[in-house]
Amino acid sequence: MRVTLLAAAICLCFGSIAAKLVADYPPAPPSCSSGHHSGHGGYNCTDRPATIPVWTAPPTFVKSVKNGKRYLGGSGDDTFHVVHLYSETDDLYEMGFALGQLFPKEMNDMFDSIEPWLVGMLEKSVPWLPTWLADIVVKLGADVAIDFVYDITAPYIPKAYLDEWQGIADGANCSIQKIRRVALFPQVSKAACTILVAHDNATAQGGVNHLRALDFDPTSYVADFASVVIYHYKTKPKLANFGWIAMTGVLTGMNDVPMSVGEKKGGGNHHMLFEIPGGLPWMQMLRQSLELDSLTAVNEYIVSRDTANATYPGNSVQIHLGYGDQKMNKIIGYQVGYNYSKPYHWDTHPAAPTHPVFPGIVYWSKNDDAHTMCPADMLKAQYGRIDAEWMAMYYSPNDKTGDTQVAGFDLQQMKVWLANSRKSTTNTSSPMCAYYRQRTLLDMKALFAESP
């Protein structure tokens, strides 16, 4: 049975959907649907729809304030916020204040909404948390634990980012603690995720294509706050963070160079989360890296963090990173930990039976090494014709990766296929996982060009 995708425009009174039917791509390899390891890891949704629609209309205007504009992207049950922030002097307090003014309710509500889930997650995670942090979670609660994480990371966070948090709190008239807790809760959470970056002969047009699939618990209902926040900097690359409103930094990112970045927990130098006394939170690290203008600069930035006396403080958690740079037409992956980094090119990732190497592709599947041949079989079959649409519409649902977020970046065309998991207010008969939900096609060239 064919599982995806023939573009067919269906005009509706509120926009247009390109309905994905059954013709463009071949059936999924048998390895993607056979055996008890198929789809193992993450949330493992089973409610697969017959088709996956794509919403193509641009975001609609909602409101504006000084230094900020709010739009709504997507349609129906699959909407998300699109935000434009401005400052003549790149003042992040001003941008943060505008963000707070645009979303006063959401800024006040987000941590309160996810806190019960976060408490449950951390209590279940006590075995893998450092002993000192586990003790705080058990005795004092998740909020106190995250406040302590702030205390030990704040000295390493750029002042401009701290100013933004204060600006958000002031603009929304809410507690600065709520903003800090939302910004830092990814530090104490776990996710699987997929990194897949391809270019050159591996892709259909030779440009950089990048899949970031976030395998994070969708029952946290962070999708209620899904957003794309665009910083219209004057003195450095414009930057888009694909994440959740109130959570600054970069969860999934793209700038107007264009470059892209995605992460996956794990890797590094075998230090557990926060065994070390402090460091820069990983989302702030990704943000700093996308404020640079080339992969050459990114590499220098990451390598400079490898020693305790480096110009930049060490990263505070162990993660994998995947980067693409269309201007240089280069891709790279990293393992990053405290005072440690290791770059990976397509030919330097160790091969394994379920992880063969492909020229022009850097990838980590959600289970690394993969539990089945599904990822490898899909890449082999599509090699030379890979693009961001295929990544988001075919690879992601067939490997069941992207529980909470799917983002397929075509850097050459400046397009993004974006999906988020089900909201708490959505009919429970619809799919929970982002990889089975509607995609929205975003024109990033137009979004980066949005005037104040």
C-alpha positions in Angstrom: 0.0 0.0 0.0 1.4 3.4 -0.9 1.6 5.6 2.1 2.1 9.2 0.8 1.9 11.8 -1.3 0.6 13.4 -4.5 0.2 17.1 -4.3 -3.3 18.1 -5.2 -4.5 21.6 -4.4 -7.9 21.8 -2.7 -9.2 25.4 -2.4 -11.0 26.2 0.7 -12.6 29.4 1.9 -10.0 29.9 4.6 -6.9 29.0 2.6 -5.4 26.2 0.6 -4.3 22.7 1.4 -2.1 20.6 -0.8 -3.6 17.2 0.1 -1.0 14.4 0.1 -2.4 11.3 -1.6 -0.8 8.1 -2.7 1.5 8.4 -5.6 4.7 10.4 -5.3 6.9 8.1 -3.2 7.2 4.3 -3.2 5.8 2.2 -0.4 7.7 2.2 2.9 10.4 -0.5 3.1 9.2 -3.6 4.9 11.8 -2.9 7.6 9.8 0.1 8.7 6.7 -1.9 9.6 7.9 -5.4 10.5 9.2 -6.8 13.8 8.7 -5.7 17.4 11.5 -3.1 17.0 9.7 -1.1 14.3 9.2 2.4 15.5 10.7 1.5 18.9 11.5 4.6 21.0 9.7 7.7 21.7 5.9 7.9 22.0 5.1 5.4 19.2 1.8 6.6 17.8 -0.3 4.0 16.1 -3.1 6.2 14.8 -1.7 6.7 11.3 -3.9 8.7 9.0 -4.5 7.7 5.4 -3.1 11.0 4.2 -1.0 13.9 5.6 -2.2 17.3 4.4 0.0 20.3 3.8 -1.2 23.8 4.6 0.3 26.3 2.1 -1.4 29.7 2.9 0.8 32.3 4.6 0.3 33.2 8.3 -2.5 35.6 9.1 -2.1 38.8 11.1 -3.3 38.9 14.7 -2.0 42.1 16.4 1.1 44.3 16.7 2.8 46.3 19.4 5.9 48.4 19.4 8.8 46.2 18.2 6.7 43.2 17.6 4.0 41.6 15.4 1.9 38.5 16.0 0.5 36.1 13.3 -1.2 32.7 13.3 0.3 30.0 11.1 -1.3 26.7 10.0 -5.0 25.9 10.1 -7.7 24.2 12.1 -6.3 22.2 15.0 -2.8 22.6 13.7 -2.2 26.3 14.2 0.9 27.9 15.8 2.1 31.4 16.6 4.4 33.3 14.2 6.2 36.2 15.8 8.4 39.0 14.4 10.6 41.0 16.8 12.5 44.1 16.0 14.9 46.6 17.6 16.9 49.4 16.0 19.8 48.6 18.2 19.3 44.8 18.5 18.3 45.3 22.1 16.9 42.0 23.4 15.2 43.6 26.3 13.1 45.6 23.8 12.4 42.5 21.8 11.5 40.5 24.9 9.2 43.3 26.1 7.3 43.2 22.8 7.1 39.4 23.0 5.6 39.7 26.5 3.1 42.3 25.4 2.0 40.1 22.5 1.5 37.0 24.7 0.7 38.1 28.2 -1.7 35.1 28.9 0.6 32.5 27.4 3.7 33.8 29.3 1.8 33.5 32.5 0.2 30.1 31.7 2.9 28.1 30.0 4.9 26.9 33.0 1.8 26.3 35.1 0.4 24.2 32.2 3.4 21.9 31.8 4.5 21.8 35.5 2.4 18.7 36.4 3.8 16.8 33.4 7.3 18.0 34.2 7.0 16.9 37.8 6.0 13.4 36.7 8.7 13.3 34.1 11.4 14.3 36.5 10.2 11.9 39.2 10.4 9.0 36.7 13.8 10.2 35.6 15.4 10.2 39.1 17.6 7.1 38.2 19.4 9.0 35.4 19.5 12.4 37.0 22.7 13.4 39.0 22.1 12.5 42.7 22.1 16.1 43.9 19.5 17.1 41.3 17.3 14.0 41.9 17.3 14.9 45.6 16.0 18.4 44.9 13.3 17.0 42.6 12.1 14.5 45.1 12.2 16.7 48.2 11.4 20.2 46.8 9.7 19.8 43.4 10.5 20.5 39.8 10.2 24.3 40.1 12.8 24.5 42.8 15.1 22.1 40.8 14.9 24.3 37.7 15.4 27.4 39.8 18.6 25.8 41.1 19.6 25.0 37.5 19.2 28.7 36.8 21.5 29.6 39.7 24.3 27.5 38.4 24.0 28.4 34.8 23.2 32.1 35.0 26.9 33.2 35.2 27.4 31.6 31.8 24.4 33.0 30.0 25.0 36.2 28.0 23.6 39.3 29.6 21.6 40.1 26.5 19.7 36.8 26.9 19.0 37.5 30.6 17.8 40.9 29.6 15.4 39.4 27.1 13.9 37.2 29.9 13.4 40.2 32.0 11.8 42.1 29.1 9.4 39.2 28.5 8.4 39.2 32.2 7.9 43.0 32.2 6.0 43.0 29.0 3.6 40.2 30.1 3.5 41.5 33.7 4.4 38.0 35.0 7.1 36.6 37.3 10.6 36.4 35.9 10.8 32.9 37.5 8.1 31.6 35.2 10.2 32.8 32.2 13.4 31.3 33.5 11.7 28.0 34.2 10.2 27.7 30.7 13.5 28.7 29.2 15.5 26.1 31.2 13.2 23.1 31.5 14.8 21.5 28.4 18.0 21.2 30.5 16.4 18.6 32.7 14.3 16.7 30.2 15.1 13.8 27.9 14.3 13.3 24.2 15.4 10.9 21.4 15.2 12.9 18.1 16.5 12.5 14.6 19.2 14.5 12.9 19.4 14.1 9.1 21.3 16.5 7.0 22.0 16.0 3.3 23.5 17.9 0.3 25.4 17.6 -2.9 24.9 14.3 -4.8 22.5 12.9 -2.1 19.8 15.5 -2.8 17.5 16.2 -5.7 18.9 19.7 -6.4 22.3 19.5 -4.8 21.5 22.0 -2.0 21.2 21.5 1.7 18.2 19.7 3.1 17.8 19.1 6.8 15.3 17.1 9.0 15.0 17.9 12.6 12.5 15.5 14.2 11.9 16.1 18.0 11.0 12.9 19.8 9.8 14.5 23.1 6.7 13.4 25.1 3.7 14.9 23.2 1.5 14.4 26.3 3.3 17.4 27.8 1.1 19.4 25.4 3.8 22.0 24.7 2.1 22.1 21.3 -0.5 24.4 22.9 2.3 27.0 22.8 3.9 26.1 19.5 5.6 29.1 17.8 8.1 30.4 15.3 9.8 33.4 16.7 11.9 35.5 14.3 14.5 38.0 15.5 15.0 40.7 12.9 18.6 41.6 13.9 20.3 44.5 12.3 23.9 43.5 12.9 23.9 39.8 12.6 21.9 37.1 10.8 18.2 37.2 11.3 17.2 34.2 13.3 14.1 31.9 13.6 13.5 29.7 16.6 11.0 26.9 16.0 9.8 26.0 19.5 7.2 27.1 22.1 6.3 30.6 23.1 8.1 31.9 26.2 11.0 29.4 25.6 13.8 31.5 24.2 17.1 30.2 22.8 17.0 27.8 19.9 15.2 24.5 20.0 15.2 24.1 16.2 16.6 26.9 14.3 17.3 28.6 11.0 18.9 31.9 10.1 18.9 33.9 6.8 22.4 33.0 5.7 20.7 30.4 5.5 21.9 27.9 8.0 20.0 25.4 10.1 20.5 23.5 13.3 18.8 20.6 15.2 19.9 18.6 18.2 19.6 15.2 19.7 20.3 14.3 23.4 23.3 12.1 24.0 26.9 12.0 22.9 29.6 14.2 24.5 32.3 12.9 26.8 30.1 10.6 29.0 29.4 13.2 31.7 25.8 12.9 32.9 23.5 15.9 32.8 24.9 18.5 35.2 27.6 16.4 36.8 29.6 19.6 36.2 29.1 22.7 38.3 27.7 24.9 35.5 27.9 25.9 31.9 25.9 27.4 29.1 22.4 25.9 28.6 22.3 24.1 25.3 19.5 26.1 23.8 21.4 29.3 24.4 24.5 27.7 22.8 22.5 26.8 19.7 21.2 30.4 19.6 24.7 31.8 19.8 25.9 29.5 17.0 23.1 30.7 14.6 24.0 34.3 15.3 27.1 33.5 13.3 27.3 33.7 9.5 29.0 30.5 8.4 29.8 26.9 9.4 33.4 28.0 9.6 32.5 30.4 12.4 30.3 27.8 14.0 33.1 25.3 14.1 35.4 27.9 15.7 32.8 28.7 18.2 32.2 25.0 19.2 35.8 24.1 19.3 36.6 27.2 21.5 34.4 25.7 24.2 36.6 22.6 24.6 38.7 23.7 27.5 37.7 25.0 30.9 39.7 28.2 30.3 38.2 28.8 26.9 36.8 32.1 25.8 33.3 30.6 25.9 32.1 28.5 28.8 31.6 24.8 28.4 28.3 23.4 27.3 26.3 22.0 30.2 24.8 18.9 28.7 25.8 16.2 26.2 24.1 16.4 22.9 24.5 15.7 19.2 24.1 18.6 16.7 23.4 18.8 13.0 24.1 21.9 10.9 23.6 22.9 7.3 25.0 25.9 5.5 23.5 26.6 2.1 25.9 29.5 1.4 28.9 27.2 1.7 26.9 24.1 0.7 28.3 22.2 3.6 26.9 20.0 6.4 28.4 18.8 9.6 27.4 16.9 12.8 28.9 17.2 16.3 29.0 15.4 19.5 29.2 18.1 22.2 29.7 17.8 26.0 31.4 19.7 28.8 34.8 20.8 27.5 34.4 18.4 24.6 33.4 18.4 20.9 33.9 16.0 18.0 32.9 16.9 14.4 31.4 14.3 12.1 31.3 14.4 8.3 29.6 11.8 6.2 32.7 9.6 6.0 33.8 9.9 9.7 30.7 8.5 11.4 31.4 4.9 12.4 29.5 2.6 10.1 27.2 -0.1 11.6 24.9 -2.8 10.1 21.9 -0.5 10.7 23.8 2.7 10.1 25.7 2.5 6.7 27.4 5.7 5.5 26.2 7.6 2.5 28.2 10.3 0.7 26.8 13.7 1.4 24.6 12.6 4.4 25.2 13.1 8.1 22.6 11.5 10.3 21.7 10.1 13.6 18.4 8.2 13.8 16.2 8.4 16.9 17.8 5.2 18.1 21.5 5.4 17.3 22.4 2.9 16.1 19.0 2.2 14.6 17.1 -0.8 15.9 16.0 -1.7 12.4 17.1 -1.2 8.8 14.2 1.3 8.2 16.3 4.5 8.1 19.0 3.0 6.0 16.6 1.4 3.6 14.7 4.6 3.1 17.9 6.6 2.5 19.3 4.0 0.1 16.1 4.0 -2.0 15.9 7.8 -2.2 19.6 8.6 -2.5 20.2 11.3 -5.1 16.5 12.5 -4.9 16.3 13.4 -1.2 14.7 16.8 -0.4 13.1 18.4 2.6 9.6 17.5 1.6 10.5 13.8 1.4 12.2 14.1 4.8 9.2 15.6 6.5 6.4 13.7 4.6 7.9 10.3 4.1 11.0 9.6 6.2 9.5 11.1 9.4 6.2 9.1 9.6 7.8 5.9 8.3 10.4 5.9 11.0 7.9 7.3 13.6 10.3 10.1 14.4 9.1 13.6 15.4 6.7 12.9 18.3 6.4 16.6 19.2 7.9 18.5 16.2 8.9 17.8 12.6 10.8 20.4 10.7 12.1 19.8 7.2 14.4 22.6 5.9 15.1 23.2 2.2 17.8 25.8 2.6 18.2 26.3 -1.1 14.6 27.3 -1.6 14.2 28.8 1.9 11.2 26.6 2.6 10.3 24.7 5.8 7.7 21.9 6.3 6.6 22.2 9.9 4.3 20.0 12.1 3.6 20.0 15.8 1.9 17.4 18.0 -1.7 17.5 19.0 -2.9 20.3 21.3 -4.7 19.6 24.6 -7.8 21.2 23.2 -7.9 19.1 20.0 -10.3 16.1 19.4 -8.6 13.1 20.9 -9.5 11.0 17.9 -6.9 12.8 15.8 -3.3 11.7 15.8 -1.2 12.7 18.8 2.3 12.7 17.2 3.5 15.5 14.9 4.8 13.0 12.3 1.2 12.0 11.6 -0.3 15.5 11.6 -0.7 18.3 9.1 2.4 20.0 7.7 2.5 23.8 7.2 4.8 25.0 4.4 6.6 28.2 5.4 8.3 30.6 3.0 11.2 31.7 5.2 12.5 34.2 2.6 9.2 36.1 3.0 9.2 35.7 6.8 12.8 37.0 7.1 11.8 40.0 4.9 8.8 41.0 7.0 9.1 44.7 7.8 8.3 46.2 11.2 
